[in-house]
Amino acid sequence: MNLRVLLIATSLGLAGCAGGDDPAESGTDIGSAGTTGDSDEPTDSTTAPSTSSSSSTSTNPTTAESSTTDAESSSSTSGGSTDTGSSSTGDCVLSTEGCGCDPAADPECGDGLVCNADNVCEVALCPEKKADEPNDDPFEPFALMDLEDDDDPVLYESQLAGEDDVDWYRYECNDPFIGLSEPNVDFAVPEGVRACLFLHCVADVNPIFECPAGTEAETAPIGFLPGCCVVGPGAFEIASYMCPDTSNDAVETFLRVEDGGAAECSDYSVTYGC
């Protein structure tokens, strides 16, 4: 009986071993796990590298194009900046010859230049700069030194720059003592230049007087001031005048020099006193 049991057990063990070595079942189990089967598949092994290569190829050219575009943009911007600078260099510079006068500067034009009627800087007829300019406005005359009736006469020199230049001056004659001052001028001007003297009482009235021989009566464009003029060199004085309705005989004296030669620099001098 023991022998029969042993034989049955042996027989059953051999049957079990034969069942575990079935190659079909073993292949199925391994394929299901996906380990050996995947490594033998050619499609899966080529797909992954292909995807990586495609991504790398499409990304790199894009980056290169972007860099190139940026470089071109920078170059274009730089070029635009250069063009702008070149354009501004060709523009007129204020205060230079042939360009506009600079109202914020004093003087409005550079050395050797004057501001003409068109507000453009041009070469001055008179090479030396006149300290009394601008003085072509009778309401803004150049101020000379005030005098008293016993002061010595004062010499002042200047120039007329062309036929359109007009020079206006002002000084005051004071008389600290009883009696009248005697405003007087000596115009040393070129032939054809016209020079005038006008009076105005400090008490804000116009004086009454007669022009001396050799002069011509004239009225100034400021306050209808009475005056006397000569053409060419000449000297004269207002020996007697009257400031009506006041005991203050002090007077303001206005001088005007005009009619210089066309396109000429006319030198002149004025000796004035009281």
C-alpha positions as CSV (number, residue, x, y, z in Angstrom):
1,M,0.0,0.0,0.0
2,N,2.8,2.3,0.7
3,L,4.4,1.6,-2.6
4,R,1.1,2.5,-4.4
5,V,0.9,5.8,-2.6
6,L,4.4,6.6,-3.5
7,L,3.8,5.9,-7.1
8,I,0.7,8.0,-7.2
9,A,2.5,11.0,-5.6
10,T,5.4,10.7,-8.0
11,S,3.1,10.6,-10.9
12,L,1.3,13.7,-9.8
13,G,4.6,15.6,-9.3
14,L,5.7,14.9,-12.8
15,A,2.4,16.1,-14.2
16,G,2.7,19.4,-12.3
17,C,6.2,20.1,-13.7
18,A,5.1,19.4,-17.2
19,G,2.2,22.0,-16.8
20,G,4.5,24.8,-15.6
21,D,6.9,24.6,-18.6
22,D,4.3,25.2,-21.3
23,P,6.0,27.6,-23.7
24,A,2.7,29.0,-25.0
25,E,1.5,30.0,-21.6
26,S,4.9,31.4,-20.7
27,G,5.1,33.5,-23.8
28,T,1.7,34.9,-23.2
29,D,2.5,36.0,-19.7
30,I,5.7,37.7,-20.7
31,G,4.1,39.5,-23.6
32,S,1.4,40.7,-21.3
33,A,4.0,42.2,-19.0
34,G,5.3,44.2,-22.0
35,T,9.0,43.8,-21.3
36,T,10.3,41.4,-23.9
37,G,7.6,42.2,-26.4
38,D,8.4,46.0,-26.5
39,S,12.0,45.6,-26.9
40,D,11.4,43.5,-30.1
41,E,9.0,46.0,-31.7
42,P,10.7,48.2,-34.4
43,T,7.8,50.7,-34.6
44,D,8.1,51.8,-31.0
45,S,11.9,52.2,-31.1
46,T,11.8,54.5,-34.2
47,T,8.9,56.6,-33.1
48,A,10.4,58.2,-30.0
49,P,13.7,59.3,-31.6
50,S,11.7,60.7,-34.6
51,T,9.6,62.8,-32.3
52,S,12.6,64.2,-30.4
53,S,14.5,64.9,-33.6
54,S,11.5,66.8,-35.1
55,S,11.0,68.9,-32.0
56,S,14.7,69.8,-32.0
57,T,14.7,70.7,-35.7
58,S,11.6,72.9,-35.5
59,T,12.7,74.8,-32.4
60,N,16.3,75.7,-33.3
61,P,15.5,77.4,-36.7
62,T,12.8,79.5,-34.9
63,T,15.3,80.7,-32.4
64,A,17.8,81.6,-35.1
65,E,15.2,83.5,-37.1
66,S,14.1,85.4,-34.0
67,S,17.8,86.4,-33.3
68,T,18.3,87.5,-36.9
69,T,15.1,89.6,-36.8
70,D,16.3,91.2,-33.5
71,A,19.7,92.0,-35.1
72,E,18.0,93.5,-38.2
73,S,15.7,95.6,-36.0
74,S,18.7,96.8,-34.0
75,S,20.5,97.7,-37.2
76,S,17.5,99.5,-38.6
77,T,17.0,101.5,-35.4
78,S,20.7,102.4,-35.4
79,G,20.4,103.4,-39.0
80,G,17.4,105.6,-38.2
81,S,19.2,107.3,-35.4
82,T,22.1,108.1,-37.8
83,D,19.8,109.5,-40.4
84,T,18.1,111.8,-37.8
85,G,21.4,113.1,-36.6
86,S,22.5,113.8,-40.2
87,S,19.2,115.7,-40.8
88,S,19.5,117.9,-37.7
89,T,23.1,118.8,-38.7
90,G,21.8,120.3,-41.9
91,D,19.4,122.6,-40.1
92,C,20.1,126.2,-39.4
93,V,21.6,127.1,-36.1
94,L,20.2,130.2,-34.4
95,S,22.5,133.3,-34.3
96,T,24.6,132.1,-37.3
97,E,24.9,133.7,-40.7
98,G,21.8,133.1,-42.9
99,C,19.8,131.7,-40.0
100,G,17.3,133.1,-37.6
101,C,18.1,135.5,-34.8
102,D,18.0,134.1,-31.3
103,P,15.6,136.3,-29.2
104,A,16.8,134.6,-26.0
105,A,20.5,135.6,-26.6
106,D,22.2,138.9,-26.1
107,P,23.2,139.8,-28.8
108,E,20.7,137.9,-31.0
109,C,23.4,137.1,-33.6
110,G,27.0,136.0,-33.3
111,D,30.2,138.1,-33.7
112,G,30.3,140.2,-36.8
113,L,26.6,139.6,-37.5
114,V,23.4,141.7,-37.1
115,C,19.7,140.8,-37.0
116,N,18.0,142.3,-40.1
117,A,14.4,143.3,-40.7
118,D,13.6,139.7,-41.7
119,N,14.8,138.4,-38.3
120,V,17.8,136.7,-40.0
121,C,21.5,137.1,-39.0
122,E,23.6,138.7,-41.7
123,V,27.1,140.1,-41.9
124,A,27.3,143.6,-40.2
125,L,28.3,146.5,-42.3
126,C,30.2,147.9,-39.4
127,P,32.8,145.3,-38.2
128,E,33.0,146.8,-34.7
129,K,30.1,146.1,-32.5
130,K,28.2,149.2,-31.4
131,A,27.7,149.3,-27.6
132,D,24.6,151.6,-28.0
133,E,22.6,149.2,-30.1
134,P,19.7,148.6,-30.3
135,N,18.8,152.3,-30.2
136,D,16.6,152.8,-33.3
137,D,13.4,153.2,-31.2
138,P,12.7,156.8,-30.0
139,F,10.9,155.4,-26.9
140,E,14.0,153.4,-26.0
141,P,17.0,155.7,-26.7
142,F,20.5,154.9,-25.5
143,A,21.2,156.8,-22.3
144,L,24.1,159.2,-22.3
145,M,25.6,160.7,-19.2
146,D,23.4,163.5,-17.6
147,L,25.1,166.9,-17.2
148,E,24.7,170.2,-15.3
149,D,25.0,173.5,-17.0
150,D,28.6,174.1,-15.7
151,D,29.9,170.6,-16.7
152,D,32.3,170.2,-19.6
153,P,30.9,168.9,-22.9
154,V,31.1,165.1,-23.5
155,L,32.3,163.4,-26.7
156,Y,30.4,160.3,-27.9
157,E,31.4,158.3,-31.0
158,S,29.3,155.8,-32.9
159,Q,28.4,154.5,-36.4
160,L,25.4,154.3,-38.8
161,A,25.1,150.9,-40.4
162,G,23.6,151.6,-43.8
163,E,20.8,153.9,-44.8
164,D,18.1,152.3,-42.6
165,D,19.9,152.6,-39.4
166,V,18.6,155.3,-36.9
167,D,20.4,156.2,-33.6
168,W,18.5,157.7,-30.7
169,Y,20.1,159.1,-27.5
170,R,18.9,160.8,-24.4
171,Y,20.6,162.9,-21.7
172,E,19.3,165.4,-19.1
173,C,20.4,169.0,-18.5
174,N,20.1,170.1,-14.9
175,D,20.5,173.6,-13.6
176,P,21.1,173.6,-9.8
177,F,21.2,177.4,-9.7
178,I,19.0,180.2,-10.9
179,G,19.0,180.5,-14.6
180,L,18.5,178.4,-17.7
181,S,20.8,175.7,-19.0
182,E,21.8,175.9,-22.7
183,P,21.6,172.5,-24.4
184,N,24.1,172.4,-27.2
185,V,25.5,169.9,-29.7
186,D,28.3,169.6,-32.2
187,F,27.5,166.9,-34.8
188,A,30.6,165.7,-36.6
189,V,28.8,163.6,-39.2
190,P,29.5,162.7,-42.9
191,E,27.8,164.8,-45.6
192,G,24.2,163.9,-46.1
193,V,23.7,162.5,-42.6
194,R,20.9,164.2,-40.7
195,A,21.2,165.0,-37.0
196,C,18.6,166.5,-34.6
197,L,18.1,167.8,-31.0
198,F,14.7,167.7,-29.3
199,L,13.8,169.1,-25.9
200,H,11.3,168.1,-23.2
201,C,10.8,169.8,-19.9
202,V,11.3,167.5,-16.9
203,A,8.0,169.0,-15.5
204,D,6.3,167.1,-18.3
205,V,5.6,170.0,-20.6
206,N,7.0,170.9,-24.0
207,P,9.4,173.9,-24.0
208,I,8.9,176.9,-26.2
209,F,11.9,178.1,-28.3
210,E,13.1,179.0,-31.7
211,C,15.6,177.1,-33.8
212,P,18.9,178.9,-34.5
213,A,20.0,180.0,-37.9
214,G,21.2,177.2,-40.2
215,T,18.9,174.6,-38.6
216,E,15.5,173.3,-39.5
217,A,12.5,173.0,-37.0
218,E,11.3,169.4,-36.6
219,T,8.8,167.6,-34.3
220,A,9.9,164.3,-32.7
221,P,7.6,161.2,-33.0
222,I,7.5,161.0,-29.2
223,G,5.2,163.5,-27.4
224,F,5.4,166.0,-30.2
225,L,8.7,167.3,-28.8
226,P,10.0,170.4,-30.6
227,G,13.5,170.2,-32.0
228,C,16.0,171.5,-34.6
229,C,18.0,169.5,-37.2
230,V,21.0,169.9,-39.5
231,V,22.1,168.0,-42.5
232,G,25.8,167.2,-42.6
233,P,28.3,168.4,-39.9
234,G,27.0,171.3,-37.8
235,A,26.9,172.7,-34.3
236,F,24.2,174.8,-32.5
237,E,22.7,175.5,-29.1
238,I,19.3,176.3,-27.7
239,A,20.2,179.5,-25.8
240,S,16.8,180.4,-24.5
241,Y,13.8,178.3,-24.0
242,M,10.8,178.4,-21.6
243,C,9.1,175.6,-19.7
244,P,5.6,177.0,-19.4
245,D,3.7,176.9,-16.1
246,T,6.6,175.7,-14.0
247,S,9.7,177.1,-12.3
248,N,11.7,173.9,-13.1
249,D,13.8,174.5,-16.1
250,A,15.5,171.1,-16.3
251,V,15.1,169.5,-19.6
252,E,15.5,166.1,-21.2
253,T,17.5,166.3,-24.4
254,F,17.0,163.7,-27.2
255,L,19.4,163.3,-30.1
256,R,18.7,161.5,-33.4
257,V,21.2,160.7,-36.2
258,E,20.0,159.1,-39.4
259,D,20.3,158.8,-43.2
260,G,23.7,157.1,-43.5
261,G,25.0,156.0,-46.8
262,A,23.5,153.0,-48.5
263,A,25.5,149.8,-47.7
264,E,28.1,152.0,-45.9
265,C,29.4,152.1,-42.3
266,S,29.3,155.8,-41.5
267,D,31.4,156.9,-38.5
268,Y,30.3,160.0,-36.6
269,S,30.7,161.7,-33.3
270,V,28.5,164.0,-31.1
271,T,29.8,166.5,-28.6
272,Y,27.0,167.4,-26.2
273,G,26.6,169.8,-23.3
274,C,24.3,171.9,-21.2
